[in-house]
Amino acid sequence: MTPCILVGCGSANEALATNDNGDTIITVGQQTQPNSKLPKGDTYENNAYRRLVNEKLGVELQSAFEATGDDYSRQVSLAIASGDIPDVMTVSRDELEELAENDLIADLSEVYEKYASKNIKSIYSSFDNIQLEAATIDGKLMALPGTANDFGPNLVWIRQDWLDRLGIVLDKDGNQAITLEELKSTAKAFKEKDAGGTGKTQGLAFASWLSSDSHGGSAYTASPIFNAFDSYPKMYFKNASGTIEYGSTQIRQKIL
């Protein structure tokens, strides 16, 4: 289970505040990124997602604090120590237990059964509800846990200014995907034609660990390239005969 657990803070009978429009206010411990890349004028406090939540659900999301990395962990620790915690925040397993022991979070058992969608329940069910059990303390569901660390597809970052400089057009159909051959030819062109203009341009840089078993460590790795050749390093998978194999032992065989 991922260490990220979403908790609802406060007691079950505690009333939430409302704004001047009668919308319910929910405060959030907000995890942020140094470079948000949000559209001009948007912030973590005010963005399209929060405006949609407000429009559709009548809920105003307010950031109790905003931080990234270790700073976020420190903010969570300070909130727990002071007892002044937001309505919702992401915490670690140890922090979850501390919150539960000090009666600072709500029992979500009935709320989950009544309001969780069939899709959400099916996701947990696909993991045999192991995550829900891990977030259950003394028979009470005290958090909504993460289910897996696969947050999305692998991405390749390609400099648009270099593409423009060399007159290379990628993704002509606009589906946000390119072929391995396009990736190879682009990297080759970047290096051979010195797209950076420094005489030291490299075609495609990979992380030193080359492949990764998690999304968080997959940036700049060759994992998707291996996968395209039906090779899955650092992964356990079921082969055609139903036998479990370890992907790292199959790499040489697949590539050769």
C-alpha positions in Angstrom: 0.0 0.0 0.0 1.2 3.5 -0.7 2.0 5.6 2.4 -0.3 8.3 1.2 -3.6 8.1 3.1 -6.4 10.7 2.9 -8.0 11.4 6.2 -11.1 13.3 7.2 -10.2 15.3 10.3 -12.4 16.1 13.3 -15.3 14.3 14.9 -18.3 12.9 13.0 -20.7 15.4 14.6 -18.5 18.5 14.0 -20.3 21.0 11.7 -18.4 22.4 8.7 -18.3 26.1 8.1 -20.1 27.8 5.3 -19.3 30.9 3.2 -21.5 33.9 2.4 -23.1 31.9 -0.5 -24.1 29.1 1.8 -21.4 26.8 0.3 -19.7 24.3 2.6 -16.1 25.2 3.3 -13.6 22.3 3.5 -10.0 23.1 4.4 -7.3 21.1 2.8 -3.6 20.3 3.6 -2.4 21.0 0.1 0.6 19.2 -1.4 2.1 21.4 -4.1 4.9 21.3 -6.7 7.6 24.0 -7.1 6.6 24.5 -10.7 2.9 24.2 -10.9 2.5 25.0 -14.6 -1.0 26.3 -13.8 -2.7 28.5 -16.3 -2.1 32.2 -16.0 -4.1 33.7 -13.1 -4.7 30.3 -11.5 -3.2 29.2 -8.1 -3.5 26.2 -5.9 -6.1 28.1 -3.9 -8.1 29.1 -7.0 -8.0 26.9 -10.1 -10.3 25.1 -12.6 -10.6 22.0 -10.4 -11.7 23.8 -7.3 -14.1 26.0 -9.2 -15.7 22.9 -10.7 -16.0 21.3 -7.2 -17.7 24.5 -6.0 -20.0 24.7 -9.0 -21.1 21.1 -9.0 -21.0 20.2 -5.2 -21.5 23.6 -3.5 -18.2 23.0 -1.7 -15.5 25.7 -1.4 -12.0 24.1 -1.0 -9.6 26.3 1.0 -5.9 25.6 1.6 -5.1 25.4 5.3 -1.5 25.2 4.2 0.5 24.6 1.0 3.8 22.8 0.9 5.9 20.3 -1.0 8.2 17.4 -0.1 9.7 17.5 3.4 8.1 20.9 4.0 4.7 19.3 3.6 5.6 16.6 6.2 6.6 19.3 8.6 3.4 21.2 8.1 1.4 18.0 8.8 3.5 17.3 12.0 2.9 20.9 13.2 -0.8 20.6 12.5 -1.1 17.4 14.5 1.0 18.7 17.4 -1.1 21.9 17.7 -4.4 20.1 17.1 -5.3 22.8 14.5 -5.7 20.5 11.5 -7.5 20.9 8.2 -10.6 19.0 7.4 -8.8 16.8 4.9 -5.1 16.0 4.3 -2.8 13.3 3.1 -0.7 11.6 5.8 1.6 8.6 6.3 0.6 5.4 8.2 2.4 6.6 11.3 0.6 9.9 11.2 -2.7 8.1 10.7 -2.2 6.1 13.8 -1.2 9.2 15.8 -4.3 11.0 14.6 -6.6 8.1 15.5 -5.0 7.6 18.9 -5.6 11.3 19.8 -9.2 11.2 18.4 -8.4 13.8 15.8 -10.0 12.1 12.8 -13.5 10.9 12.0 -14.7 7.3 11.5 -15.4 7.0 7.8 -17.1 3.6 7.9 -20.7 4.7 7.4 -19.7 7.5 5.1 -17.8 5.2 2.8 -20.6 2.6 2.6 -23.2 5.2 1.9 -21.5 7.6 -0.4 -18.6 5.8 -2.1 -19.4 5.1 -5.8 -19.6 1.6 -7.3 -16.4 2.5 -9.2 -14.5 3.5 -6.1 -15.6 0.3 -4.3 -14.7 -1.8 -7.2 -11.2 -0.4 -7.2 -10.6 -1.3 -3.6 -12.3 -4.7 -4.2 -9.8 -5.5 -7.0 -7.1 -5.4 -4.3 -9.2 -7.7 -2.1 -9.8 -4.6 0.1 -6.3 -4.9 1.6 -5.9 -1.2 1.6 -9.2 -0.6 3.4 -8.2 -3.1 6.0 -4.9 -1.4 6.5 -6.7 1.9 7.1 -9.1 0.3 9.6 -8.2 0.8 13.2 -10.3 -0.9 16.0 -12.9 -1.8 13.4 -13.3 1.7 12.1 -12.3 3.0 8.7 -10.2 6.0 9.6 -8.9 7.0 6.1 -9.2 6.5 2.4 -5.9 4.9 1.4 -4.2 4.9 -2.0 -4.4 1.7 -4.0 -1.3 1.6 -6.2 1.7 3.6 -7.2 0.9 3.6 -11.0 -0.2 7.2 -11.4 -0.2 7.3 -15.1 1.7 6.5 -18.3 5.4 7.2 -18.8 6.2 10.4 -20.5 9.0 11.5 -22.7 10.0 15.2 -22.5 11.1 16.7 -25.8 12.2 20.3 -26.3 9.8 22.1 -28.6 12.3 24.8 -29.5 14.7 22.2 -30.7 12.0 20.6 -32.8 11.1 24.0 -34.3 14.8 24.7 -34.9 15.2 21.5 -36.9 11.8 21.6 -38.6 10.7 18.4 -37.0 7.0 17.8 -36.6 5.8 15.2 -34.1 2.4 14.0 -33.0 0.7 15.1 -36.3 -2.6 13.4 -35.3 -2.6 15.2 -31.9 -3.1 12.0 -29.8 -0.1 12.9 -27.5 1.8 9.8 -28.5 4.8 9.1 -30.8 6.3 5.9 -32.0 9.7 4.5 -30.9 11.0 5.1 -34.4 10.0 8.8 -34.1 11.7 9.0 -30.7 14.9 7.4 -32.1 15.0 9.6 -35.2 14.4 12.7 -33.2 17.1 11.9 -30.6 19.5 11.2 -33.5 18.7 14.4 -35.2 19.1 16.4 -32.0 22.6 15.0 -31.5 23.9 14.9 -35.1 22.6 18.4 -35.9 23.5 19.9 -32.5 20.0 21.2 -31.8 21.3 23.0 -28.6 23.9 24.9 -30.5 26.6 24.0 -28.0 28.5 21.4 -29.8 27.7 19.0 -26.9 24.0 18.3 -27.6 22.9 14.8 -26.4 20.0 13.1 -28.2 18.1 11.6 -25.3 19.2 11.5 -21.6 18.3 8.6 -19.3 18.5 8.4 -15.6 21.4 6.3 -14.3 19.1 3.6 -13.0 17.7 3.1 -16.6 14.5 1.4 -15.5 12.1 1.7 -12.6 9.5 -0.3 -10.8 7.4 2.7 -9.7 5.9 5.8 -11.3 7.7 8.0 -8.8 11.1 6.8 -10.1 10.3 6.4 -13.7 11.1 9.9 -14.9 13.8 9.8 -17.6 14.0 6.0 -17.5 13.8 3.6 -20.4 11.0 1.5 -18.8 8.5 2.2 -21.6 11.0 1.3 -24.2 11.6 -2.1 -22.6 7.8 -2.5 -22.2 7.4 -1.9 -26.0 9.5 -5.0 -26.6 7.4 -7.0 -24.1 10.1 -6.8 -21.4 9.3 -5.6 -17.9 12.4 -5.1 -15.8 11.9 -5.0 -12.0 8.3 -6.3 -12.4 6.6 -9.6 -11.6 4.1 -10.7 -14.2 2.1 -13.7 -15.4 3.3 -15.2 -18.7 1.2 -16.9 -21.3 1.3 -20.2 -19.4 0.1 -18.6 -16.2 3.5 -18.9 -14.5 4.8 -15.9 -12.5 8.1 -14.5 -14.0 10.4 -11.7 -12.9 10.9 -9.2 -15.7 14.5 -8.5 -15.0 15.5 -12.0 -15.8 13.7 -11.8 -19.2 15.4 -8.7 -20.5 18.3 -10.4 -22.3 16.1 -13.0 -23.8 13.6 -10.5 -25.1 16.1 -8.1 -26.6 18.2 -10.8 -28.2 
